[in-house]
Amino acid sequence: MQGNGVGQRSHRETRAYCPHCVHFAITWDRQAPYGCRAWGVRTAQHPSRSVLAASGIPCQYFRKKPTK
């Protein structure tokens, strides 16, 4: 989805970006440095990408961190 028309959201706004999620975690594992507390997984890439690849739908657990 591109454009700034009325009622449209940019691709960045609709995509789950893990570092902005309350469930995102950095792990101790060098092979899988990213984790998701909601899914209970550790991966080499952001967990939302793994979820999208496995299920074909964007992450349903994404919850934006509150701004400081």
HUQUITA-V208870 format. One record per residue. N is the residue number from 0. PHI is phi in whole degrees, 0 to 359 (none if undefined). Layout:
((N PHI) (N PHI))
This chain:
((0 none) (1 235) (2 107) (3 241) (4 292) (5 295) (6 83) (7 261) (8 243) (9 289) (10 302) (11 296) (12 286) (13 268) (14 275) (15 282) (16 256) (17 311) (18 299) (19 262) (20 258) (21 293) (22 271) (23 288) (24 215) (25 264) (26 258) (27 279) (28 283) (29 294) (30 283) (31 219) (32 284) (33 247) (34 224) (35 230) (36 290) (37 291) (38 275) (39 72) (40 234) (41 234) (42 219) (43 280) (44 243) (45 302) (46 304) (47 297) (48 291) (49 295) (50 297) (51 298) (52 294) (53 281) (54 254) (55 85) (56 235) (57 296) (58 303) (59 269) (60 266) (61 302) (62 222) (63 298) (64 294) (65 292) (66 281) (67 270))
